[in-house]
Amino acid sequence: MTTLTTAAEPADVLEYRLTAADRCDSCGAQAYIAAEVNGSELLFCAHHGRRYEEKLRSIATSWHDETSRLTESV
């Protein structure tokens, strides 16, 4: 499940939950995926998020994916 919330101002602007300060729990790179498992939030970079996605999705209560930000043009 991808969860992005739209900003109150212009309709084409998105508010992202994860920032550059959010780091992957596996390697320390910038996190683009957040999963809630057993009440704890796990953060992953795109690489580790995809690596663990199949196993985690079955037990995660939420899956927040912002990896689309990696392919957006600036």
C-alpha positions in Angstrom: 0.0 0.0 0.0 1.4 3.3 -1.0 0.4 6.2 1.2 1.0 9.7 0.0 -1.0 12.7 1.2 -1.7 15.6 -0.9 -0.9 19.1 0.3 -3.7 21.6 1.1 -2.4 24.1 -1.4 -1.7 23.2 -5.1 -3.1 19.9 -6.2 0.1 18.9 -7.9 2.3 19.2 -4.8 2.8 16.1 -2.6 3.7 16.0 1.1 6.1 13.2 1.8 6.4 11.6 5.2 10.0 10.5 5.0 12.8 13.0 4.9 16.6 12.9 4.4 16.9 12.5 8.1 15.1 9.1 8.0 17.8 6.4 7.5 17.6 2.7 6.5 17.8 0.4 9.5 19.9 -2.0 7.4 22.6 0.2 5.9 22.0 3.8 6.9 21.1 5.1 3.4 18.1 7.5 3.0 14.9 5.7 3.8 12.1 5.6 1.2 10.0 2.8 2.8 8.5 2.6 6.2 6.8 -0.5 7.6 5.1 -1.0 10.9 5.6 -4.4 12.4 4.5 -5.3 15.9 4.0 -1.7 16.8 7.5 -0.7 15.7 8.4 1.3 12.6 11.1 -0.1 10.4 12.8 2.1 7.8 14.4 0.9 4.6 16.2 2.3 1.6 14.7 1.2 -1.7 17.2 -1.7 -2.1 16.5 -3.2 1.4 12.8 -2.4 1.2 12.5 -4.5 -1.9 14.8 -7.2 -0.5 12.6 -7.7 2.6 9.2 -6.7 1.1 7.8 -10.2 0.5 8.5 -11.4 4.0 7.5 -8.1 5.8 4.2 -7.4 3.9 2.6 -10.5 5.4 3.2 -9.3 9.0 3.3 -5.5 8.5 0.3 -3.5 9.7 1.3 -0.7 7.3 3.6 -0.3 4.3 4.5 3.3 3.2 6.5 3.4 0.0 8.0 6.6 -1.4 10.4 5.0 -3.9 8.6 6.8 -6.7 10.6 9.9 -5.6 13.7 8.3 -6.9 12.5 8.5 -10.5 10.8 11.8 -10.4 12.4 14.6 -12.4 13.4 17.7 -10.4 
